[in-house]
Amino acid sequence: MGGSTDEGDLVLTAADGNRFRAYAARAAAPSGAGVVVIPDPRGVHPFYKDLVRRFAQAGLDAVVVDYLDRTAGMSERPDGFDLRAAIGKTTPDAIAADVAAGIAYLRSPDGGGVESVFTVGFCFGGAQSWRQSATQPGLKGAIGFYGLPSRVRDVIPHMKAPLLLLLAGNDQATTPEDFVQFDRELTQAGVPHQKVVYEGAPHSFFDRTFEEHKAASDDAWRQMLAFIKEHTRQTTRA
């Protein structure tokens, strides 16, 4: 839509001193909104760099943060990298600190001076994105693809930013019933949220098999942009 500029690799530093890799792109025609991408354990993978550039082309300054650098080191992850072991070494507080550094970058002049910041996460990062609703001051929305509700339930009472749940109808990592229960729990807690279920789509349909599930991926992209536009507009009106 608007192209992108000033894109490239970064090293960011969290408030606790942790240094980690990131990749950012500035929108050539900024909308005032920006996105911190919380990836699956592949980190700053070419797919996520492409996604950051795509957000920038849509008018959104964006950055992807590699929260696994904290425990796995700042190096490329080879084929066969033990993702489960790496996830097991993370903590929600540490991830939140790294996400906060990404938010601070977007709000800085170098990142675009973004006013309305959103998070977007995938798989393990999807649940971590939803968690940011409870931990990041001033966050305007948290979007998650196929996250596990079990990783989020403890912070539901503290959630403030609205959520967008983009769910795979044929997700092998969790059940439709669990997402229905999650939806019910959010409603009971008064957490603003939207749920979209892509029937027949598998886990990771957007980030690994998008060519095979183009209709679902295209709609999920539209849902994200609409959600961001709506909640950015609410900020402007306020």
C-alpha positions in Angstrom: 0.0 0.0 0.0 2.6 2.5 1.0 6.0 0.7 0.8 8.5 0.6 3.5 11.8 2.2 4.4 14.6 2.0 7.0 14.3 -1.8 7.3 17.0 -4.0 8.8 18.4 -6.0 11.7 18.7 -4.6 15.2 20.0 -5.5 18.6 17.6 -4.3 21.4 18.2 -4.2 25.1 15.5 -5.0 27.7 15.2 -3.1 30.9 17.0 -5.9 32.8 20.0 -5.7 30.4 19.2 -8.6 28.2 20.3 -8.0 24.6 18.5 -9.8 21.8 18.1 -9.7 18.0 15.2 -8.0 16.3 14.2 -6.8 12.8 12.3 -3.7 12.1 10.7 -1.9 9.1 9.4 1.7 9.0 6.2 2.5 7.0 6.7 5.0 4.2 3.2 6.2 4.8 2.7 5.7 8.6 -0.7 5.4 10.1 0.3 6.1 13.7 0.0 2.4 14.6 2.7 -0.1 15.1 3.2 -3.9 15.7 5.5 -5.9 17.9 5.6 -9.4 16.4 6.2 -12.2 18.9 7.2 -15.2 16.7 7.2 -18.9 17.3 10.5 -20.3 18.5 12.1 -19.8 15.1 12.7 -16.2 16.2 13.9 -13.7 13.6 13.2 -16.1 10.8 12.8 -15.0 7.1 9.1 -15.5 7.3 8.8 -13.0 10.2 11.1 -10.5 8.5 8.8 -10.7 5.5 5.8 -10.2 7.8 7.4 -7.1 9.3 7.9 -5.6 5.9 4.4 -6.5 4.9 3.0 -4.6 8.0 5.2 -1.6 7.0 3.7 -1.7 3.5 0.3 -1.5 5.1 1.3 1.6 7.0 2.3 0.0 10.3 5.8 0.4 11.7 6.8 -3.0 12.9 9.5 -5.0 14.7 9.9 -8.7 15.5 11.7 -9.6 18.7 13.7 -12.8 19.4 12.8 -13.6 23.0 14.7 -17.0 22.8 18.0 -15.2 22.4 17.8 -14.7 26.2 18.4 -18.5 26.8 19.5 -19.9 23.4 22.0 -17.2 22.5 22.2 -14.7 19.6 22.9 -17.2 16.8 21.0 -18.8 14.0 19.0 -21.8 15.0 19.9 -24.9 13.0 17.6 -27.5 11.6 16.7 -29.9 14.4 16.9 -27.1 17.1 15.1 -28.3 20.2 12.2 -25.9 20.3 10.5 -27.5 23.2 13.6 -27.4 25.4 14.1 -23.7 24.5 10.5 -22.8 25.3 10.9 -24.6 28.6 13.6 -22.2 29.6 11.5 -19.1 29.0 9.5 -17.2 31.6 6.5 -14.9 30.9 8.1 -12.1 32.8 11.3 -12.3 30.7 9.3 -12.4 27.5 7.3 -9.4 28.6 10.6 -7.5 29.2 11.8 -8.2 25.7 8.4 -7.3 24.2 8.5 -4.0 26.3 11.8 -3.2 24.6 10.2 -3.7 21.2 7.3 -1.4 22.3 9.8 1.2 23.5 11.6 1.0 20.2 8.4 1.6 18.2 7.6 4.6 20.4 11.0 6.1 20.0 11.9 8.4 17.0 14.0 5.6 15.5 11.0 3.2 15.5 8.6 5.8 14.1 7.2 7.5 17.3 4.2 5.2 17.2 1.2 6.2 19.3 -0.9 3.0 19.1 1.1 -0.2 19.7 -0.3 -3.8 19.2 1.3 -7.2 19.6 0.9 -10.1 17.2 2.0 -13.6 18.1 2.2 -17.1 16.6 1.9 -20.5 18.3 3.8 -20.2 21.6 4.1 -16.5 20.8 0.4 -16.3 20.2 -0.4 -17.0 23.8 2.4 -14.7 24.9 0.8 -11.9 22.7 -2.5 -12.3 24.6 -0.6 -12.2 27.9 0.7 -8.7 27.0 -2.9 -7.4 27.5 -2.2 -7.8 31.2 1.4 -6.6 31.4 2.1 -3.8 28.9 0.8 -0.3 29.9 -0.9 1.5 27.1 -1.1 -1.5 24.7 -4.0 -1.0 22.3 -4.6 -4.6 21.4 -3.1 -8.1 21.5 -3.5 -10.5 18.5 -2.7 -14.2 18.7 -2.7 -17.0 16.2 -3.4 -20.5 17.7 -2.1 -19.9 21.1 -2.7 -22.3 24.0 -5.4 -20.9 26.5 -3.6 -22.8 29.3 -0.7 -20.4 29.0 -2.9 -17.4 29.5 -5.6 -18.2 32.1 -3.7 -16.9 35.1 -3.7 -13.3 33.8 -7.2 -13.1 32.5 -8.4 -11.1 35.5 -5.7 -8.5 34.8 -6.2 -8.1 31.0 -7.0 -4.5 29.8 -6.2 -4.4 26.1 -8.7 -6.0 23.7 -7.8 -9.4 22.1 -8.1 -10.8 18.7 -8.1 -14.7 18.7 -7.3 -16.2 15.3 -7.8 -19.9 15.7 -7.2 -23.0 13.6 -10.3 -25.2 13.4 -8.2 -28.3 13.0 -5.6 -27.4 15.6 -3.9 -30.5 17.0 -2.3 -28.6 19.9 -5.6 -27.8 21.5 -9.3 -28.6 21.1 -12.2 -26.5 19.9 -13.8 -27.1 23.3 -10.8 -25.4 25.0 -11.2 -22.4 22.8 -14.9 -22.2 23.6 -14.1 -22.3 27.3 -11.4 -19.6 26.8 -14.0 -17.5 25.0 -16.4 -18.0 27.9 -13.8 -17.1 30.5 -12.8 -13.9 28.7 -16.5 -12.9 28.5 -17.1 -13.6 32.1 -14.0 -11.5 33.0 -15.2 -8.6 30.8 -12.2 -8.7 28.5 -13.0 -7.2 25.1 -12.2 -9.8 22.5 -13.0 -11.1 19.0 -12.7 -14.8 18.0 -12.3 -16.1 14.4 -12.1 -19.8 13.8 -10.9 -21.1 10.4 -12.6 -24.4 10.0 -10.4 -27.1 8.6 -7.2 -25.0 8.9 -4.3 -26.7 10.8 -2.1 -25.2 13.5 0.4 -22.8 11.9 -1.7 -22.3 8.8 -0.6 -18.7 8.5 3.1 -19.0 9.1 4.0 -22.4 7.7 1.4 -23.6 5.2 -0.2 -20.3 4.1 0.1 -21.3 0.4 -2.1 -24.3 1.1 -4.6 -22.3 3.1 -4.6 -19.1 1.2 -8.3 -18.2 1.9 -7.8 -18.5 5.6 -4.5 -16.6 5.6 -5.9 -13.8 3.5 -8.9 -13.4 5.7 -6.7 -13.5 8.9 -4.6 -10.7 7.4 -7.7 -8.6 6.7 -8.9 -9.4 10.3 -5.7 -8.1 11.8 -5.7 -4.9 9.8 -9.3 -4.2 10.6 -8.7 -4.8 14.3 -5.7 -2.5 14.4 -7.5 0.2 12.4 -10.6 0.1 14.7 -8.6 0.3 17.9 -6.3 3.0 16.5 -9.4 5.0 15.5 -10.8 4.7 19.1 -7.5 6.1 20.4 -7.7 9.0 18.0 -11.3 9.8 19.0 -10.3 9.7 22.7 
